[in-house]
């Protein structure tokens, strides 16, 4: 659920940046206002997605060791994480 909220916030943020930047650049009469707004909003979307996933995703369980299930005397012994 947290991933979907992050993606939604990034989409809304990039849309707001595109809208505001397009309006500002059109008032300043700069050519390619839509192109620059789109490019900036895509760059904002990608960087916020990267940093938010790197910040919020748990990455502390790298050292877990897994013992698979074994058959001992015809019975299955459960696997374990250590």
SEDREN-90585 format. One record per atom (N, C-alpha, C): residue in one letter; atom name; x negated, y negated, z. Coordinates in pm, whole numbers. Example, Ala and Ser with C-alpha at 12.3 -4.5 7.8 and 13.67 -1.06 7.14 Angstrom:
{miza = A&torti = N&x = -1319&y = 569&z = 780}
{miza = A&torti = CA&x = -1230&y = 450&z = 780}
{miza = A&torti = C&x = -1320&y = 330&z = 780}
{miza = S&torti = N&x = -1285&y = 225&z = 708}
{miza = S&torti = CA&x = -1367&y = 106&z = 714}
{miza = S&torti = C&x = -1290&y = -3&z = 787}
END
This chain:
{miza = X&torti = N&x = -83&y = 119&z = 0}
{miza = X&torti = CA&x = 0&y = 0&z = 0}
{miza = X&torti = C&x = -87&y = -125&z = 0}
{miza = X&torti = N&x = -199&y = -116&z = 71}
{miza = X&torti = CA&x = -288&y = -231&z = 80}
{miza = X&torti = C&x = -345&y = -266&z = -58}
{miza = X&torti = N&x = -373&y = -166&z = -140}
{miza = X&torti = CA&x = -425&y = -192&z = -274}
{miza = X&torti = C&x = -326&y = -270&z = -359}
{miza = X&torti = N&x = -200&y = -233&z = -349}
{miza = X&torti = CA&x = -98&y = -301&z = -429}
{miza = X&torti = C&x = -81&y = -447&z = -385}
{miza = X&torti = N&x = -92&y = -472&z = -255}
{miza = X&torti = CA&x = -83&y = -609&z = -206}
{miza = X&torti = C&x = -201&y = -691&z = -256}
{miza = X&torti = N&x = -321&y = -633&z = -255}
{miza = X&torti = CA&x = -439&y = -703&z = -305}
{miza = X&torti = C&x = -424&y = -735&z = -453}
{miza = X&torti = N&x = -377&y = -639&z = -531}
{miza = X&torti = CA&x = -358&y = -662&z = -674}
{miza = X&torti = C&x = -253&y = -769&z = -698}
{miza = X&torti = N&x = -145&y = -767&z = -621}
{miza = X&torti = CA&x = -39&y = -867&z = -635}
{miza = X&torti = C&x = -91&y = -1007&z = -601}
{miza = X&torti = N&x = -166&y = -1019&z = -494}
{miza = X&torti = CA&x = -222&y = -1149&z = -457}
{miza = X&torti = C&x = -319&y = -1199&z = -564}
{miza = X&torti = N&x = -400&y = -1110&z = -620}
{miza = X&torti = CA&x = -493&y = -1151&z = -726}
{miza = X&torti = C&x = -418&y = -1194&z = -851}
{miza = X&torti = N&x = -310&y = -1124&z = -886}
{miza = X&torti = CA&x = -231&y = -1163&z = -1003}
{miza = X&torti = C&x = -164&y = -1299&z = -983}
{miza = X&torti = N&x = -108&y = -1320&z = -865}
{miza = X&torti = CA&x = -44&y = -1449&z = -838}
{miza = X&torti = C&x = -148&y = -1561&z = -837}
{miza = X&torti = N&x = -262&y = -1536&z = -774}
{miza = X&torti = CA&x = -367&y = -1637&z = -770}
{miza = X&torti = C&x = -419&y = -1673&z = -907}
{miza = X&torti = N&x = -443&y = -1572&z = -992}
{miza = X&torti = CA&x = -492&y = -1602&z = -1126}
{miza = X&torti = C&x = -386&y = -1672&z = -1211}
{miza = X&torti = N&x = -259&y = -1640&z = -1189}
{miza = X&torti = CA&x = -153&y = -1710&z = -1262}
{miza = X&torti = C&x = -144&y = -1857&z = -1222}
{miza = X&torti = N&x = -158&y = -1883&z = -1093}
{miza = X&torti = CA&x = -155&y = -2022&z = -1045}
{miza = X&torti = C&x = -275&y = -2099&z = -1100}
{miza = X&torti = N&x = -393&y = -2037&z = -1099}
{miza = X&torti = CA&x = -511&y = -2103&z = -1153}
{miza = X&torti = C&x = -494&y = -2131&z = -1302}
{miza = X&torti = N&x = -440&y = -2036&z = -1377}
{miza = X&torti = CA&x = -418&y = -2057&z = -1520}
{miza = X&torti = C&x = -323&y = -2173&z = -1543}
{miza = X&torti = N&x = -214&y = -2177&z = -1470}
{miza = X&torti = CA&x = -115&y = -2283&z = -1488}
{miza = X&torti = C&x = -174&y = -2420&z = -1455}
{miza = X&torti = N&x = -237&y = -2431&z = -1338}
{miza = X&torti = CA&x = -292&y = -2560&z = -1297}
{miza = X&torti = C&x = -404&y = -2607&z = -1388}
{miza = X&torti = N&x = -493&y = -2516&z = -1425}
{miza = X&torti = CA&x = -604&y = -2553&z = -1511}
{miza = X&torti = C&x = -556&y = -2592&z = -1650}
{miza = X&torti = N&x = -455&y = -2524&z = -1702}
{miza = X&torti = CA&x = -400&y = -2559&z = -1833}
{miza = X&torti = C&x = -339&y = -2698&z = -1830}
{miza = X&torti = N&x = -263&y = -2729&z = -1725}
{miza = X&torti = CA&x = -203&y = -2862&z = -1713}
{miza = X&torti = C&x = -309&y = -2971&z = -1701}
{miza = X&torti = N&x = -411&y = -2948&z = -1619}
{miza = X&torti = CA&x = -515&y = -3048&z = -1600}
{miza = X&torti = C&x = -592&y = -3071&z = -1729}
{miza = X&torti = N&x = -628&y = -2963&z = -1798}
{miza = X&torti = CA&x = -706&y = -2977&z = -1921}
{miza = X&torti = C&x = -624&y = -3040&z = -2033}
{miza = X&torti = N&x = -494&y = -3015&z = -2037}
{miza = X&torti = CA&x = -411&y = -3079&z = -2138}
{miza = X&torti = C&x = -396&y = -3228&z = -2111}
{miza = X&torti = N&x = -391&y = -3267&z = -1984}
{miza = X&torti = CA&x = -385&y = -3410&z = -1951}
{miza = X&torti = C&x = -514&y = -3480&z = -1988}
{miza = X&torti = N&x = -624&y = -3410&z = -1973}
{miza = X&torti = CA&x = -753&y = -3468&z = -2010}
{miza = X&torti = C&x = -779&y = -3458&z = -2160}
{miza = X&torti = N&x = -686&y = -3396&z = -2232}
{miza = X&torti = CA&x = -693&y = -3380&z = -2378}
{miza = X&torti = C&x = -819&y = -3306&z = -2422}
{miza = X&torti = N&x = -846&y = -3199&z = -2354}
{miza = X&torti = CA&x = -960&y = -3114&z = -2389}
{miza = X&torti = C&x = -910&y = -3003&z = -2480}
{miza = X&torti = N&x = -983&y = -2980&z = -2587}
{miza = X&torti = CA&x = -945&y = -2874&z = -2681}
{miza = X&torti = C&x = -961&y = -2737&z = -2614}
{miza = X&torti = N&x = -888&y = -2641&z = -2661}
{miza = X&torti = CA&x = -892&y = -2503&z = -2611}
{miza = X&torti = C&x = -855&y = -2495&z = -2463}
{miza = X&torti = N&x = -757&y = -2572&z = -2420}
{miza = X&torti = CA&x = -716&y = -2572&z = -2280}
{miza = X&torti = C&x = -661&y = -2436&z = -2239}
{miza = X&torti = N&x = -583&y = -2374&z = -2326}
{miza = X&torti = CA&x = -527&y = -2242&z = -2292}
{miza = X&torti = C&x = -636&y = -2136&z = -2285}
{miza = X&torti = N&x = -731&y = -2144&z = -2377}
{miza = X&torti = CA&x = -841&y = -2047&z = -2378}
{miza = X&torti = C&x = -925&y = -2060&z = -2251}
{miza = X&torti = N&x = -961&y = -2181&z = -2213}
{miza = X&torti = CA&x = -1041&y = -2200&z = -2093}
{miza = X&torti = C&x = -963&y = -2160&z = -1967}
{miza = X&torti = N&x = -834&y = -2190&z = -1964}
{miza = X&torti = CA&x = -753&y = -2148&z = -1850}
{miza = X&torti = C&x = -742&y = -1997&z = -1839}
{miza = X&torti = N&x = -724&y = -1931&z = -1953}
{miza = X&torti = CA&x = -715&y = -1785&z = -1954}
{miza = X&torti = C&x = -847&y = -1722&z = -1912}
{miza = X&torti = N&x = -956&y = -1773&z = -1966}
{miza = X&torti = CA&x = -1087&y = -1720&z = -1932}
{miza = X&torti = C&x = -1118&y = -1736&z = -1783}
{miza = X&torti = N&x = -1088&y = -1852&z = -1729}
{miza = X&torti = CA&x = -1112&y = -1878&z = -1587}
{miza = X&torti = C&x = -1024&y = -1790&z = -1499}
{miza = X&torti = N&x = -899&y = -1772&z = -1537}
{miza = X&torti = CA&x = -810&y = -1689&z = -1455}
{miza = X&torti = C&x = -850&y = -1542&z = -1460}
{miza = X&torti = N&x = -899&y = -1494&z = -1574}
{miza = X&torti = CA&x = -945&y = -1355&z = -1582}
{miza = X&torti = C&x = -1070&y = -1336&z = -1497}
{miza = X&torti = N&x = -1161&y = -1431&z = -1503}
{miza = X&torti = CA&x = -1282&y = -1422&z = -1420}
{miza = X&torti = C&x = -1245&y = -1424&z = -1272}
{miza = X&torti = N&x = -1151&y = -1511&z = -1233}
{miza = X&torti = CA&x = -1104&y = -1515&z = -1094}
{miza = X&torti = C&x = -1042&y = -1383&z = -1053}
{miza = X&torti = N&x = -958&y = -1325&z = -1139}
{miza = X&torti = CA&x = -891&y = -1198&z = -1109}
{miza = X&torti = C&x = -993&y = -1087&z = -1086}
{miza = X&torti = N&x = -1090&y = -1075&z = -1175}
{miza = X&torti = CA&x = -1188&y = -968&z = -1166}
{miza = X&torti = C&x = -1274&y = -983&z = -1041}
{miza = X&torti = N&x = -1320&y = -1105&z = -1013}
{miza = X&torti = CA&x = -1407&y = -1122&z = -896}
{miza = X&torti = C&x = -1331&y = -1102&z = -765}
{miza = X&torti = N&x = -1207&y = -1149&z = -756}
{miza = X&torti = CA&x = -1132&y = -1128&z = -632}
{miza = X&torti = C&x = -1097&y = -981&z = -612}
{miza = X&torti = N&x = -1064&y = -910&z = -719}
{miza = X&torti = CA&x = -1038&y = -766&z = -708}
{miza = X&torti = C&x = -1164&y = -694&z = -658}
{miza = X&torti = N&x = -1279&y = -726&z = -718}
{miza = X&torti = CA&x = -1403&y = -659&z = -677}
{miza = X&torti = C&x = -1436&y = -684&z = -531}
{miza = X&torti = N&x = -1436&y = -811&z = -491}
{miza = X&torti = CA&x = -1474&y = -843&z = -353}
{miza = X&torti = C&x = -1371&y = -791&z = -252}
{miza = X&torti = N&x = -1244&y = -797&z = -285}
{miza = X&torti = CA&x = -1145&y = -750&z = -188}
{miza = X&torti = C&x = -1149&y = -598&z = -174}
{miza = X&torti = N&x = -1169&y = -525&z = -282}
{miza = X&torti = CA&x = -1180&y = -380&z = -269}
{miza = X&torti = C&x = -1308&y = -341&z = -196}
{miza = X&torti = N&x = -1416&y = -410&z = -222}
{miza = X&torti = CA&x = -1540&y = -379&z = -151}
{miza = X&torti = C&x = -1529&y = -414&z = -3}
{miza = X&torti = N&x = -1453&y = -517&z = 29}
{miza = X&torti = CA&x = -1440&y = -559&z = 168}
{miza = X&torti = C&x = -1341&y = -473&z = 246}
{miza = X&torti = N&x = -1228&y = -439&z = 185}
{miza = X&torti = CA&x = -1122&y = -370&z = 258}
{miza = X&torti = C&x = -1127&y = -218&z = 251}
{miza = X&torti = N&x = -1192&y = -161&z = 154}
{miza = X&torti = CA&x = -1195&y = -16&z = 143}
{miza = X&torti = C&x = -1287&y = 44&z = 248}
{miza = X&torti = N&x = -1242&y = 148&z = 315}
{miza = X&torti = CA&x = -1330&y = 211&z = 416}
{miza = X&torti = C&x = -1443&y = 286&z = 348}
{miza = X&torti = N&x = -1562&y = 265&z = 395}
{miza = X&torti = CA&x = -1677&y = 333&z = 339}
{miza = X&torti = C&x = -1769&y = 383&z = 451}
{miza = X&torti = N&x = -1709&y = 417&z = 563}
{miza = X&torti = CA&x = -1788&y = 464&z = 675}
{miza = X&torti = C&x = -1784&y = 616&z = 692}
{miza = X&torti = N&x = -1715&y = 688&z = 606}
{miza = X&torti = CA&x = -1703&y = 833&z = 621}
{miza = X&torti = C&x = -1790&y = 907&z = 519}
{miza = X&torti = N&x = -1902&y = 850&z = 483}
{miza = X&torti = CA&x = -1989&y = 912&z = 384}
{miza = X&torti = C&x = -2063&y = 1031&z = 444}
{miza = X&torti = N&x = -2089&y = 1031&z = 571}
{miza = X&torti = CA&x = -2171&y = 1134&z = 633}
{miza = X&torti = C&x = -2091&y = 1258&z = 676}
{miza = X&torti = N&x = -1966&y = 1269&z = 637}
{miza = X&torti = CA&x = -1887&y = 1385&z = 675}
{miza = X&torti = C&x = -1938&y = 1510&z = 604}
{miza = X&torti = N&x = -1945&y = 1619&z = 677}
{miza = X&torti = CA&x = -1985&y = 1747&z = 618}
{miza = X&torti = C&x = -1866&y = 1840&z = 625}
{miza = X&torti = N&x = -1841&y = 1909&z = 517}
{miza = X&torti = CA&x = -1726&y = 1997&z = 507}
{miza = X&torti = C&x = -1772&y = 2141&z = 506}
{miza = X&torti = N&x = -1707&y = 2223&z = 590}
{miza = X&torti = CA&x = -1729&y = 2366&z = 590}
{miza = X&torti = C&x = -1605&y = 2431&z = 528}
{miza = X&torti = N&x = -1620&y = 2496&z = 414}
{miza = X&torti = CA&x = -1501&y = 2553&z = 349}
{miza = X&torti = C&x = -1444&y = 2671&z = 427}
{miza = X&torti = N&x = -1319&y = 2708&z = 400}
{miza = X&torti = CA&x = -1259&y = 2824&z = 467}
{miza = X&torti = C&x = -1336&y = 2952&z = 435}
{miza = X&torti = N&x = -1340&y = 3041&z = 532}
{miza = X&torti = CA&x = -1411&y = 3169&z = 515}
{miza = X&torti = C&x = -1317&y = 3285&z = 547}
{miza = X&torti = N&x = -1343&y = 3398&z = 488}
{miza = X&torti = CA&x = -1268&y = 3519&z = 520}
{miza = X&torti = C&x = -1357&y = 3604&z = 611}
{miza = X&torti = N&x = -1310&y = 3622&z = 735}
{miza = X&torti = CA&x = -1383&y = 3702&z = 833}
{miza = X&torti = C&x = -1289&y = 3810&z = 883}
{miza = X&torti = N&x = -1327&y = 3938&z = 863}
{miza = X&torti = CA&x = -1248&y = 4055&z = 903}
{miza = X&torti = C&x = -1107&y = 4049&z = 845}
{miza = X&torti = N&x = -1093&y = 4005&z = 723}
{miza = X&torti = CA&x = -963&y = 4001&z = 658}
{miza = X&torti = C&x = -874&y = 3883&z = 699}
{miza = X&torti = N&x = -925&y = 3796&z = 784}
{miza = X&torti = CA&x = -850&y = 3678&z = 827}
{miza = X&torti = C&x = -919&y = 3553&z = 775}
{miza = X&torti = N&x = -838&y = 3453&z = 744}
{miza = X&torti = CA&x = -893&y = 3328&z = 691}
{miza = X&torti = C&x = -922&y = 3233&z = 805}
{miza = X&torti = N&x = -1048&y = 3191&z = 814}
{miza = X&torti = CA&x = -1087&y = 3090&z = 912}
{miza = X&torti = C&x = -1079&y = 2954&z = 845}
{miza = X&torti = N&x = -1017&y = 2859&z = 911}
{miza = X&torti = CA&x = -996&y = 2728&z = 852}
{miza = X&torti = C&x = -1128&y = 2655&z = 826}
{miza = X&torti = N&x = -1124&y = 2568&z = 725}
{miza = X&torti = CA&x = -1237&y = 2481&z = 699}
{miza = X&torti = C&x = -1240&y = 2366&z = 796}
{miza = X&torti = N&x = -1356&y = 2302&z = 810}
{miza = X&torti = CA&x = -1372&y = 2193&z = 908}
{miza = X&torti = C&x = -1450&y = 2079&z = 847}
{miza = X&torti = N&x = -1419&y = 1959&z = 898}
{miza = X&torti = CA&x = -1502&y = 1841&z = 872}
{miza = X&torti = C&x = -1582&y = 1814&z = 998}
{miza = X&torti = N&x = -1712&y = 1793&z = 983}
{miza = X&torti = CA&x = -1797&y = 1764&z = 1101}
{miza = X&torti = C&x = -1839&y = 1620&z = 1096}
END
